[in-house]
């Protein structure tokens, strides 16, 4: 059996308030509408995602979707912080 914890009435050291960074339960329950697309990927990209998905016991499509969502979120922050979209280059 583990030893009992003995509490003392000592003052706390330096403390810091941490902002609430966890998503709300509503945000956790929210599911974005999915849209099916046909996309041709290179063999090396597909092999990479399939291998990584197997390592982490998830679906490779989910990993690709999350990667794209993260990219869109980062671009949205760039657009909003600068007040305009980044310079676009012609293909």
RAWOBEL-V519871 format. One record per residue. N is the residue number from 1. PHI is phi in whole degrees, -180 to 180 (* if undefined). D_FIRST is the distance of its C-alpha to the first C-alpha in Angstrom with 1 decimal. Layout:
# RAWOBEL-V519871
n=N phi=PHI d_first=D_FIRST
n=N phi=PHI d_first=D_FIRST
This chain:
# RAWOBEL-V519871
n=1 phi=* d_first=0.0
n=2 phi=-77 d_first=3.8
n=3 phi=-71 d_first=6.6
n=4 phi=-72 d_first=9.1
n=5 phi=-86 d_first=12.2
n=6 phi=-105 d_first=15.3
n=7 phi=-91 d_first=18.5
n=8 phi=-120 d_first=21.9
n=9 phi=-100 d_first=25.3
n=10 phi=-98 d_first=26.8
n=11 phi=-68 d_first=29.4
n=12 phi=-73 d_first=28.6
n=13 phi=-74 d_first=30.2
n=14 phi=-63 d_first=32.7
n=15 phi=-118 d_first=32.1
n=16 phi=-143 d_first=34.0
n=17 phi=-84 d_first=34.7
n=18 phi=-102 d_first=34.4
n=19 phi=-67 d_first=37.0
n=20 phi=-75 d_first=36.1
n=21 phi=-107 d_first=36.7
n=22 phi=-80 d_first=35.2
n=23 phi=-70 d_first=37.8
n=24 phi=-71 d_first=38.3
n=25 phi=-63 d_first=37.5
n=26 phi=-65 d_first=41.3
n=27 phi=-68 d_first=41.5
n=28 phi=-70 d_first=38.7
n=29 phi=-81 d_first=40.6
n=30 phi=-66 d_first=43.9
n=31 phi=-129 d_first=45.4
n=32 phi=-71 d_first=48.6
n=33 phi=-69 d_first=51.5
n=34 phi=-94 d_first=51.9
n=35 phi=-128 d_first=55.3
n=36 phi=-79 d_first=56.0
n=37 phi=-135 d_first=57.9
n=38 phi=-104 d_first=59.3
n=39 phi=-139 d_first=58.4
n=40 phi=-92 d_first=59.4
n=41 phi=-109 d_first=56.9
n=42 phi=-70 d_first=57.4
n=43 phi=-60 d_first=55.9
n=44 phi=-65 d_first=53.8
n=45 phi=-66 d_first=52.3
n=46 phi=-63 d_first=51.5
n=47 phi=-60 d_first=50.0
n=48 phi=-60 d_first=47.9
n=49 phi=-66 d_first=46.5
n=50 phi=-66 d_first=46.0
n=51 phi=-65 d_first=44.0
n=52 phi=-66 d_first=41.9
n=53 phi=-64 d_first=41.3
n=54 phi=-64 d_first=40.2
n=55 phi=-61 d_first=37.7
n=56 phi=-102 d_first=36.2
n=57 phi=52 d_first=36.6
n=58 phi=-140 d_first=39.0
n=59 phi=-94 d_first=42.7
n=60 phi=-66 d_first=45.2
n=61 phi=-63 d_first=47.4
n=62 phi=-64 d_first=44.6
n=63 phi=-64 d_first=44.1
n=64 phi=-64 d_first=47.9
n=65 phi=-61 d_first=48.0
n=66 phi=-67 d_first=45.2
n=67 phi=-62 d_first=47.0
n=68 phi=-64 d_first=50.3
n=69 phi=-63 d_first=48.7
n=70 phi=-64 d_first=47.1
n=71 phi=-63 d_first=50.6
n=72 phi=-63 d_first=52.3
n=73 phi=-61 d_first=49.8
n=74 phi=-64 d_first=50.4
n=75 phi=-68 d_first=54.2
n=76 phi=-63 d_first=54.1
n=77 phi=-65 d_first=52.5
n=78 phi=-64 d_first=55.2
n=79 phi=-65 d_first=57.9
n=80 phi=-71 d_first=56.7
n=81 phi=-75 d_first=56.0
n=82 phi=-93 d_first=59.5
n=83 phi=85 d_first=61.3
n=84 phi=-154 d_first=62.9
n=85 phi=-72 d_first=62.1
n=86 phi=-66 d_first=62.1
n=87 phi=-65 d_first=65.2
n=88 phi=-103 d_first=65.9
n=89 phi=-108 d_first=67.7
n=90 phi=-70 d_first=70.1
n=91 phi=-66 d_first=69.0
